[in-house]
Amino acid sequence: MAKYNVVLLFIVSLVLSQIISFVCVAIETGNENVKLYIVYMGSLPKGVPYFPTSDHRNLLQQVIDGSEIENLLVRSYKRSFNGFAAILNDQQRKKLASMNGLGPIPKKWRGVCAGGGNFSCNNKIIGARFYGDEYVSARDGSGHGTHVASTTGGIEVKDVSFYGLAKGTARGGVPSSRIATYKICRGNSTCSGDVILAAFDDAIADGVDIITISICDGYAVDFLKDPIVIGSFHAMEKGILTTQSAGNFGPTPSSVCSGAPWLVTTFIGKSINTFPSNGTKFPIAVRNAQACPTGGNASPEMCDCIDKNMVKGKLVLCGSPISGELAYANGAIGSILNLTKSQLDVSFVTQKPSLNLETNDFVHIQSYTNSTKYPVAEILKSEILRDNDAPRIVSFSSRGPNLLVP
């Protein structure tokens, strides 16, 4: 005999005043995790065009992979109030609950989900386009676009930390916002002007409210020759705000590339970067390799080349903060990195425990390693300290003044 349980879960959203609750009734199936859920969504929206069944199907498409929606959507409540009944497992129910607060996609949205292969839209990512013959998908290739999107509009995720540090809730600037992605840059990070303008042309017509573009040439360009300046000007005419990154060419003066008065310029702020260790002392590799076969300026001391037999299970000394990945791939269990004074405020996320040292301190570790028969070191777990100077711009973020419009 089937067991009948009723579970009522309330989720009150802050967007569109939408109320979602789940009434769970067990049904006769071979899988005890599969149940019939009544998803109550409150009153029907007033004063705006709204198609309940279409919205219900859209919500289910975001939580059900590879299944026929029609077979799982039992019924839609669409005449006197808003809601639907659907057959879901517990994982799908939790995923649906986590989507509270977004509500239906705004009717003013005129974009498309043309993300290509291995890309699908949902109630959060509502549009996608990609440009250029070399692309087959709007998917992010390097992680930069995903980083910018999550910083801008990532939803709230509670009880997170960076390996136990900075515990709390992670969120983007506007968690309730929707995202449309327009992939314009090639794999070698080049972004042509004609494609940039094509993306602006589409985004403005699609009905976006804000455009954020994290692209910079490294210097300011005459307004009549800069596609971002031109595109953002026409966005402004339509009441659309554009934000552009200042660039990563600091601390050189006048290196900011976002200079038009109708743009909002964004800079990079200081953040935490650390990995904890368990307090065990490990041997330090006296040499990372005998010599680099490529010759030239490449050197083992910079971790440009690695001999696996020399570094496996050891800490390596790397003369560059971005060279440790090769050492990790060859079995190194951690790294001690040489940074200039201006680089100490930059976050370098590493796969293994790492320690960032200014050159003077790094030289002392080198001296100890070269003068000791069995050099060892311990990378201690980091601590959270209050920085009274924060927030402040990191050293590599581009600087003013703006030479085009002083």
Secondary structure as GFF3:
##gff-version 3
##sequence-region A 1 406
A	DSSP	beta_strand	6	12	.	.	.	ID=ss1
A	DSSP	beta_strand	19	26	.	.	.	ID=ss2
A	DSSP	beta_strand	35	40	.	.	.	ID=ss3
A	DSSP	alpha_helix	52	61	.	.	.	ID=ss4
A	DSSP	alpha_helix	69	72	.	.	.	ID=ss5
A	DSSP	beta_strand	73	77	.	.	.	ID=ss6
A	DSSP	beta_strand	83	88	.	.	.	ID=ss7
A	DSSP	alpha_helix	90	97	.	.	.	ID=ss8
A	DSSP	beta_strand	125	130	.	.	.	ID=ss9
A	DSSP	alpha_helix	144	153	.	.	.	ID=ss10
A	DSSP	beta_strand	157	162	.	.	.	ID=ss11
A	DSSP	beta_strand	165	170	.	.	.	ID=ss12
A	DSSP	beta_strand	179	183	.	.	.	ID=ss13
A	DSSP	alpha_helix	193	206	.	.	.	ID=ss14
A	DSSP	beta_strand	210	213	.	.	.	ID=ss15
A	DSSP	three_ten_helix	223	225	.	.	.	ID=ss16
A	DSSP	alpha_helix	227	237	.	.	.	ID=ss17
A	DSSP	beta_strand	241	245	.	.	.	ID=ss18
A	DSSP	beta_strand	263	266	.	.	.	ID=ss19
A	DSSP	beta_strand	282	283	.	.	.	ID=ss20
A	DSSP	three_ten_helix	300	302	.	.	.	ID=ss21
A	DSSP	alpha_helix	308	311	.	.	.	ID=ss22
A	DSSP	beta_strand	315	318	.	.	.	ID=ss23
A	DSSP	alpha_helix	324	329	.	.	.	ID=ss24
A	DSSP	beta_strand	334	339	.	.	.	ID=ss25
A	DSSP	three_ten_helix	341	343	.	.	.	ID=ss26
A	DSSP	beta_strand	354	358	.	.	.	ID=ss27
A	DSSP	alpha_helix	359	371	.	.	.	ID=ss28
A	DSSP	beta_strand	376	377	.	.	.	ID=ss29
###
